[in-house]
Amino acid sequence: MQESINLISNMKRLHSRNHDEEELKSESYNRSSSISNRKCSLFTSTRFASLFLLTLFLFSLSFILPHSPSTITTTSLLQLKQTQQQGLNIGASDSAEFLKDTLLGGLLAAGFDERSCLSRYHSVKGLSGNPSPYLISRLRKYEALHKECGPYTKSYNKTVKDLRSGLLSESPDCKYVVWISYSGLGNRILTLASAFLYALLTNRVLLVDPGVDMVDLFCEPFPDVSWFLPPDFPLNSQLQSFNQKSDQCHGKMLKNKSVTNSKVPSFVYLHLAHDYDDEDKLFFCDEDQKFLHKVPWLVMRTDNYFTPSLFLMPSFEHELSNLFPNKETVFHFLGKYLFHPTNKVWGLVIRYYEAYLTNVDERVGIQIRVFDTRPGPFQHVLDQILACTLKENLLPNVVKKHDIPSSFGKFKSKAVLMTSLSSGYFEKVRDMYWEFPTVTGEVVGVYQPSHEGHQQTGKQIHNQKAWAEMYLLSLTDVLVTSSWSTFGYVAQGLGGLKPWILYKPENETAPDPPCQHAMSMEPCFHAPPFYDCKAKRGTDTGALVPHVRHCEDMSWGLKLVDN
């Protein structure tokens, strides 16, 4: 506004100065004319001066009136808004078609700074199904609880004070689940979703150990207050050293019979990793949950997607049924709610998607995980990939007998996105579709973003690329995954996809059949308990309820399926 006013004032002074100069010129002209013919030129000079002044006046108005301060300010603000919006669009994508429903049917909360996390409101792919109204309402209530009890709030500070002293002054207003950053990235994503669901069921606040790279991978999912543990949290220095031998371990406390209702500790360590024992597994019994309910701080280490066993607990049954009427959408909805790539990772995602996966009729994802320490690629793995994709008509076969040149024209196109630590499988499939025409005439492009050689869990850029590739796989239309791989579980869950699962090879031989279509999009719980809490004896927990079954790729594992 001030710049506009100053501009107008300067223009007025400029026009006034020009007007005075012209008057002096006019007067000089009149004086010289009067010497030769004073009477005749008097009328002429007066007429000329009048016309000149009128013209100068109108000329001045043309500068002043169209550019009022309000007009200039409005134009400037509009240009600024357009510039900012262009900056956002460039930062997110140059041509990707994002969903108009930016809140995903109410699953996401509004009010975040869009530029701080471009991936949150710029979804390329929508939800598979609709979240229940009850789930949406519970998420909003959780966000309010997190805002009230999150780091450095009054309630948090009071509870931390009790934690430091080791004593409980009174029943705390807020209780917490602390998730320890542990294991590979796929495991971390799955376990964090399980920990959040447990927090939701028990009215606790989830706080996340940032580890070495969590802040660089994921945006904040909750408004206003961070989900990351503060750097001055009292137990930070102990988080990585907690184990089954720790005095605060729930399993050890049960062994030592030190769990009593009269004395409640300030915190308890929950060991729910793959090597947990029978006492640790009693976490999944309602009787032990009654004791844990009283403890203000629960510190959890796990590398398992333990959600299926929560569905076997009577105390959570009703709430879970309301939250997830369709049981196979648990990770899909929670994953889309919690996990948004940071702008750095989102740049990796959207640039690759724009370059290779847009403007095609179908996207096929192939995720390859080989549990072999020897360097690949292995021929039997390639044979299995081709047997699965060709047999199930996911990819077209090629014509090798005759040299039939491909003709120009409009044919169906497929983009194949392959992810693997080795580039060998990608190169073989790519060359096959380059060297030979397809029997259907389809055009097949084959792409692989990276080939890191071996898993590098602690390396930041490695995990950023891994997270970007999981997300890219979730954007495909058809997905093939490897048995036992949490990398594939994350991709199928986020994408709402029921993948074709490649069976684990034995004796360096491609299995026959090579793959199986998954019965649900849910991940597999690799190390579930086989224990009947009421009968206090072992049982097959994959045969208790219709919506918890054994996994296709791991016969002893558990996964959720729709009724």
C-alpha positions in Angstrom: 0.0 0.0 0.0 2.7 2.5 1.0 4.7 1.7 -2.2 1.5 2.4 -4.2 1.0 5.8 -2.5 4.6 6.8 -3.0 4.4 5.8 -6.6 1.4 8.1 -7.1 3.0 11.0 -5.2 6.2 10.7 -7.4 4.1 10.6 -10.5 2.2 13.8 -9.4 5.5 15.7 -8.7 6.8 14.5 -12.1 3.7 15.8 -13.9 3.8 19.1 -12.0 7.5 19.7 -12.9 6.8 18.9 -16.6 3.8 21.2 -16.5 6.0 24.1 -15.2 8.6 23.5 -17.8 6.1 23.5 -20.6 4.6 26.8 -19.3 8.0 28.4 -19.4 8.5 27.2 -22.9 5.1 28.5 -23.9 5.8 31.9 -22.4 9.1 32.2 -24.2 7.4 31.3 -27.5 4.7 34.0 -26.9 7.2 36.7 -26.2 9.2 36.0 -29.4 6.1 35.9 -31.5 4.8 39.2 -30.2 7.8 41.1 -31.6 6.8 40.3 -35.2 3.0 40.2 -34.9 1.6 40.9 -31.5 -2.1 41.3 -32.3 -2.4 38.3 -34.6 -0.3 35.8 -32.5 -2.1 36.7 -29.3 -5.1 34.7 -30.2 -3.0 31.8 -31.6 -0.7 31.5 -28.6 -3.6 31.6 -26.2 -5.4 28.9 -28.1 -2.3 26.8 -28.3 -1.6 27.1 -24.6 -5.1 26.2 -23.6 -5.0 23.0 -25.8 -1.6 22.1 -24.4 -2.7 22.5 -20.8 -5.9 20.4 -21.4 -3.8 17.7 -23.1 -1.3 17.6 -20.2 -4.1 17.4 -17.6 -5.8 14.5 -19.4 -2.4 12.8 -19.8 -1.7 13.1 -16.1 -5.1 11.6 -15.2 -4.5 8.6 -17.4 -1.6 7.7 -15.1 -3.2 8.4 -11.8 -6.8 7.2 -12.0 -6.4 3.6 -13.4 -3.8 2.7 -10.7 -5.5 3.5 -7.4 -3.7 2.2 -4.3 -6.3 -0.5 -3.8 -6.0 -1.7 -7.4 -2.2 -1.9 -7.2 -2.3 -3.7 -3.9 -4.9 -6.3 -5.1 -2.9 -7.0 -8.2 0.3 -7.4 -6.3 -1.3 -9.8 -3.8 -2.8 -11.8 -6.6 0.6 -12.0 -8.3 2.2 -13.1 -5.1 -0.4 -15.8 -4.5 0.0 -17.1 -8.0 3.8 -17.1 -7.6 3.5 -19.0 -4.3 1.1 -21.5 -5.8 3.3 -22.0 -8.8 6.2 -22.7 -6.4 4.0 -25.3 -4.6 3.1 -26.9 -7.8 6.7 -27.1 -9.0 7.8 -28.4 -5.7 5.2 -31.2 -5.8 4.9 -32.0 -9.4 4.8 -30.4 -12.8 2.0 -32.5 -14.3 0.8 -35.2 -11.9 -2.9 -35.3 -11.4 -3.5 -35.1 -7.7 -6.8 -36.1 -6.0 -9.3 -33.4 -5.4 -10.3 -35.1 -2.1 -7.1 -33.9 -0.3 -8.4 -35.1 3.1 -9.1 -38.7 1.8 -12.7 -38.8 2.9 -12.0 -37.2 6.3 -9.2 -39.6 7.2 -6.6 -36.7 7.3 -6.9 -33.6 9.5 -7.0 -30.2 7.9 -4.9 -27.2 9.1 -1.3 -28.3 8.3 1.1 -26.0 6.4 0.9 -27.6 3.0 4.4 -26.5 1.9 6.0 -28.2 5.0 4.8 -31.6 3.8 3.7 -31.7 0.1 2.9 -35.4 0.1 0.1 -35.0 2.8 -2.5 -33.3 0.6 -1.1 -34.3 -2.8 -2.2 -37.9 -3.1 -1.9 -39.4 -6.5 -3.9 -42.5 -5.5 -7.0 -42.6 -3.4 -8.2 -45.0 -0.7 -9.4 -48.6 -1.3 -12.8 -48.3 0.4 -14.1 -45.7 2.8 -13.0 -45.3 6.4 -15.7 -45.7 9.0 -17.2 -42.6 10.5 -16.2 -44.0 13.9 -12.6 -44.3 12.9 -12.6 -40.7 11.7 -14.1 -39.5 14.9 -11.6 -41.5 17.0 -8.7 -40.0 15.0 -9.9 -36.5 15.7 -10.2 -37.4 19.4 -6.7 -38.8 19.4 -5.4 -35.6 17.9 -7.0 -33.6 20.6 -5.4 -36.0 23.2 -2.0 -35.7 21.6 -2.3 -31.9 21.6 -3.1 -32.0 25.3 -0.5 -34.5 26.3 2.3 -34.2 23.8 5.8 -33.1 24.4 6.3 -30.1 26.8 2.6 -29.7 27.6 1.6 -29.3 31.2 0.5 -32.9 31.5 3.6 -34.2 29.8 5.9 -32.2 32.1 4.1 -33.5 35.2 4.3 -37.2 34.0 8.0 -36.8 33.1 8.7 -35.4 36.6 7.2 -38.6 38.1 9.2 -40.7 35.6 12.4 -39.0 36.8 11.6 -39.6 40.4 10.4 -43.2 39.9 7.4 -42.5 42.0 3.7 -41.9 41.1 2.2 -38.9 43.0 -1.3 -39.7 41.7 -3.1 -41.2 38.8 -1.7 -39.3 35.7 -4.0 -37.5 33.3 -2.0 -38.8 30.4 -0.4 -42.1 29.6 2.1 -43.0 26.9 3.4 -45.6 24.5 7.0 -45.0 23.6 8.0 -46.8 20.3 11.7 -47.6 20.0 13.2 -47.2 16.5 14.4 -50.8 15.7 15.1 -53.0 12.7 14.8 -52.3 9.0 12.6 -49.6 7.5 9.8 -51.9 6.4 9.6 -53.4 9.9 9.6 -50.0 11.5 6.7 -48.8 9.4 4.6 -51.9 10.2 5.4 -51.9 13.9 4.7 -48.1 14.3 1.3 -48.6 12.8 0.7 -51.5 15.3 1.9 -49.3 18.2 -0.4 -46.5 17.2 -3.4 -48.8 17.0 -2.6 -50.1 20.5 -2.3 -46.5 21.7 -5.7 -45.7 20.1 -7.3 -48.7 21.9 -5.9 -47.9 25.3 -6.2 -44.1 25.2 -2.5 -43.5 25.3 -0.3 -41.0 23.5 2.2 -42.4 21.0 5.7 -40.9 21.2 8.3 -42.0 18.6 12.0 -42.5 19.1 13.4 -40.6 16.1 16.4 -42.9 15.9 18.9 -41.9 13.2 16.6 -41.0 10.3 12.9 -41.0 11.2 12.7 -37.2 11.1 14.2 -37.3 7.6 11.7 -39.8 6.3 8.3 -39.0 7.7 6.3 -35.8 8.2 4.5 -35.1 11.5 1.1 -36.9 11.3 -0.6 -35.0 14.1 -1.5 -31.2 14.2 0.2 -28.7 16.5 2.3 -31.1 18.7 5.2 -33.4 17.6 5.1 -37.2 17.9 8.8 -37.4 18.3 10.4 -37.9 21.7 12.1 -34.7 22.9 15.9 -34.8 23.2 15.7 -34.4 27.0 13.4 -37.3 27.5 14.7 -39.1 30.7 15.0 -42.6 29.1 16.6 -41.6 25.8 20.0 -43.0 26.8 18.5 -46.3 27.7 16.2 -47.0 24.9 18.6 -49.0 22.7 19.9 -51.0 25.7 16.5 -52.3 27.0 16.2 -56.1 26.6 14.6 -59.2 28.2 17.1 -59.1 31.0 16.2 -55.5 32.0 14.5 -55.3 35.4 11.7 -53.2 33.9 10.9 -55.9 31.3 7.3 -57.1 31.6 8.3 -60.7 30.8 11.0 -60.7 33.5 8.7 -59.1 36.0 6.2 -61.9 35.4 8.9 -64.6 35.8 10.0 -63.0 39.1 6.4 -62.6 40.2 7.0 -58.9 40.9 3.8 -57.8 39.2 1.4 -56.6 41.9 -1.6 -54.4 41.9 -0.4 -52.6 45.0 2.8 -51.3 43.5 2.7 -49.7 40.0 6.1 -48.8 38.4 6.6 -45.5 36.6 7.4 -47.4 33.4 7.5 -50.9 31.9 9.5 -52.2 29.0 7.6 -54.4 26.5 9.8 -56.8 24.6 7.7 -57.8 21.5 10.5 -58.6 19.1 10.8 -61.9 17.1 12.8 -63.5 20.0 10.3 -62.8 22.7 9.4 -65.7 25.1 6.2 -67.1 26.6 6.1 -64.5 29.4 6.6 -61.6 27.0 3.7 -62.9 24.9 1.3 -62.6 27.8 1.1 -58.9 26.7 -1.7 -60.3 24.4 -3.8 -61.5 27.3 -6.5 -59.3 28.8 -5.5 -60.2 32.4 -2.0 -58.7 31.9 -3.5 -55.7 30.1 -5.3 -54.8 33.4 -1.9 -54.3 35.1 -0.4 -52.5 32.1 -3.3 -50.1 32.0 -2.1 -48.6 35.3 1.4 -47.9 34.1 2.0 -44.3 32.9 4.8 -45.2 30.5 5.0 -48.3 28.3 8.3 -48.5 26.3 7.9 -50.9 23.3 10.5 -52.7 21.2 9.2 -54.8 18.3 9.9 -55.8 14.8 6.5 -57.5 14.3 3.2 -56.3 12.8 1.3 -57.6 15.9 -2.1 -56.1 14.9 -3.7 -59.5 14.1 -3.3 -60.6 17.7 -5.0 -57.5 19.0 -8.1 -58.7 17.2 -8.0 -61.9 19.2 -8.3 -60.0 22.6 -11.9 -59.9 23.9 -11.3 -56.5 25.6 -10.6 -54.9 22.2 -13.0 -56.8 20.0 -16.0 -54.4 20.1 -13.8 -51.3 19.6 -11.9 -52.8 16.7 -15.2 -53.9 15.0 -16.4 -50.3 15.1 -13.1 -48.9 13.9 -12.7 -51.4 11.0 -15.8 -53.0 9.8 -13.7 -54.3 6.9 -10.9 -56.1 8.8 -8.4 -56.1 5.9 -8.2 -52.2 5.8 -6.4 -51.7 9.1 -2.9 -51.0 7.8 -4.2 -49.4 4.6 -6.1 -46.7 6.6 -3.6 -46.3 9.4 -0.7 -46.2 6.9 -2.3 -43.5 4.8 -3.0 -41.5 7.9 0.4 -41.8 9.6 3.1 -42.1 6.9 3.7 -39.1 4.7 7.1 -38.8 3.0 9.1 -35.7 3.7 9.6 -33.2 0.9 13.0 -34.7 0.2 11.6 -38.2 -0.3 8.5 -36.9 -2.0 10.8 -35.3 -4.6 12.3 -38.7 -5.3 8.8 -40.2 -5.7 7.1 -37.6 -7.9 10.1 -37.1 -10.2 10.4 -40.8 -10.9 6.6 -41.2 -11.3 6.4 -38.3 -13.7 9.4 -39.5 -15.8 8.3 -43.2 -16.1 4.9 -44.1 -14.8 2.5 -41.5 -16.2 0.6 -41.7 -19.5 0.4 -45.5 -19.5 -2.6 -47.8 -19.5 -1.4 -49.9 -16.7 1.4 -49.9 -14.0 2.8 -53.3 -12.8 5.0 -53.4 -9.7 7.4 -56.2 -9.1 9.2 -56.3 -5.7 12.1 -58.7 -5.4 13.6 -59.8 -2.1 16.1 -62.6 -2.2 17.1 -64.1 1.2 20.5 -65.3 0.0 23.9 -63.9 1.1 25.5 -64.8 -2.2 25.6 -62.1 -5.0 22.8 -62.4 -7.5 21.1 -62.5 -9.8 19.9 -66.1 -9.7 18.4 -67.8 -12.7 15.7 -69.6 -10.7 14.5 -66.3 -9.3 14.2 -64.8 -12.8 12.4 -67.9 -14.0 9.9 -67.6 -11.1 9.2 -64.0 -11.8 8.5 -64.6 -15.5 6.5 -67.7 -14.8 4.2 -65.8 -12.3 3.8 -62.7 -14.4 3.2 -64.5 -17.7 1.0 -67.3 -16.3 -1.3 -64.9 -14.5 -1.4 -62.6 -17.5 0.2 -59.7 -15.6 2.7 -59.2 -18.5 2.4 -60.2 -22.1 4.6 -63.0 -23.6 7.0 -62.2 -26.5 7.5 -63.7 -29.9 11.0 -65.1 -30.3 10.6 -67.5 -33.3 10.2 -65.0 -36.1 11.6 -61.5 -36.5 8.3 -59.6 -36.6 8.9 -55.8 -36.6 6.6 -53.8 -34.4 4.3 -51.5 -36.4 3.5 -47.9 -35.4 0.1 -47.2 -34.0 -1.9 -46.9 -30.8 -1.3 -50.0 -28.6 -1.9 -50.6 -24.9 1.1 -49.6 -22.9 2.4 -51.0 -19.6 5.0 -49.6 -17.3 6.8 -52.2 -15.1 8.4 -50.9 -11.9 10.9 -53.3 -10.5 12.6 -52.9 -7.1 15.6 -55.1 -6.0 19.0 -54.7 -4.4 20.3 -56.2 -7.7 19.9 -54.8 -11.2 20.2 -58.2 -12.9 16.5 -59.1 -12.9 15.5 -55.7 -14.2 18.1 -55.9 -17.0 16.9 -59.3 -18.2 13.2 -58.3 -18.2 14.0 -55.0 -19.9 16.1 -56.6 -22.6 13.4 -59.2 -23.3 10.8 -56.5 -24.1 13.3 -54.5 -26.1 14.6 -57.3 -28.2 11.3 -59.1 -29.0 7.8 -57.9 -29.8 4.9 -58.9 -27.6 2.3 -61.3 -28.7 -0.5 -58.8 -27.9 1.2 -55.8 -29.5 1.4 -54.1 -26.1 4.3 -51.8 -25.5 6.1 -52.6 -22.3 8.6 -50.3 -20.5 10.7 -51.7 -17.6 12.2 -49.4 -15.0 14.2 -49.7 -11.7 15.0 -46.7 -9.6 18.0 -48.0 -7.7 20.1 -51.1 -7.1 22.0 -50.7 -3.8 23.6 -54.1 -3.8 22.9 -54.9 -0.2 20.6 -53.6 2.6 22.1 -50.6 4.4 19.7 -50.1 7.3 21.6 -47.2 9.0 22.4 -45.2 5.9 20.1 -42.1 5.4 20.0 -41.9 1.6 19.5 -45.7 1.3 16.4 -45.5 3.5 15.1 -42.4 1.7 15.4 -44.3 -1.6 13.8 -47.4 0.0 10.9 -45.4 1.3 10.4 -43.7 -2.1 10.4 -47.1 -3.8 7.8 -48.6 -1.3 5.6 -45.6 -2.1 6.1 -45.9 -5.8 5.2 -49.5 -5.7 2.0 -48.6 -3.9 1.0 -46.4 -6.8 0.9 -49.3 -9.3 -2.3 -51.1 -10.4 -1.0 -54.6 -10.1 1.7 -55.8 -7.7 3.9 -58.8 -7.3 5.8 -59.2 -4.0 8.3 -61.6 -2.4 7.5 -63.9 0.5 8.4 -62.7 4.0 9.3 -59.2 2.8 8.1 -56.3 4.9 9.1 -54.0 2.1 6.4 -55.6 0.0 3.9 -55.6 2.9 4.2 -51.8 3.2 3.7 -51.3 -0.6 0.6 -53.5 -0.8 -0.9 -52.0 2.3 -0.4 -48.3 1.3 -1.6 -49.1 -2.2 -4.7 -51.0 -1.1 -3.5 -53.9 -3.3 -3.9 -57.7 -3.0 -0.6 -58.7 -4.5 0.6 -61.9 -6.2 3.0 -63.4 -3.7 6.1 -65.2 -5.0 6.7 -68.3 -3.0 10.0 -68.6 -1.3 12.3 -70.8 -3.5 13.8 -74.0 -2.1 16.9 -75.8 -3.3 17.6 -73.1 -6.0 14.5 -74.2 -7.9 11.6 -72.0 -9.0 8.4 -73.2 -7.2 5.5 -74.6 -9.1 3.1 -72.8 -8.9 5.4 -69.8 -8.8 3.0 -67.4 -6.9 -0.4 -67.1 -5.3 -2.9 -64.2 -5.2 -3.2 -62.8 -1.6 -6.5 -63.2 0.2 -6.1 -59.7 1.7 -4.0 -56.5 1.5 -2.9 -56.8 5.1 0.7 -57.6 6.2 1.6 -60.8 7.9 2.5 -61.1 11.6 5.6 -63.3 11.4 5.9 -64.4 15.1 2.5 -64.6 16.7 1.8 -66.3 20.0 0.0 -69.7 20.0 -1.6 -69.4 23.4 -5.2 -69.5 24.7 -5.2 -66.9 27.5 -8.4 -68.3 29.1 -7.5 -72.0 28.9 -3.9 -71.2 29.6 -2.6 -73.6 27.1 -1.3 -73.7 23.5 -3.7 -73.3 20.6 -3.8 -72.6 16.9 -4.5 -68.8 16.9 -5.1 -68.9 13.2 -8.2 -70.9 13.6 -10.1 -69.1 16.4 -12.0 -66.4 14.4 -12.9 -66.1 10.7 -11.1 -62.8 10.2 -7.6 -64.0 11.4 -6.0 -66.6 9.2 -2.6 -68.0 8.5 -0.5 -66.2 5.9 0.0 -67.4 2.4 3.8 -66.9 2.5 4.4 -68.0 6.1 2.3 -70.9 7.3 2.7 -70.1 11.0 2.1 -66.3 10.6 -1.2 -64.5 11.1 -3.0 -61.9 8.9 -6.3 -60.2 8.9 -8.9 -60.9 6.2 -12.3 -59.6 5.5 -15.2 -61.6 6.9 
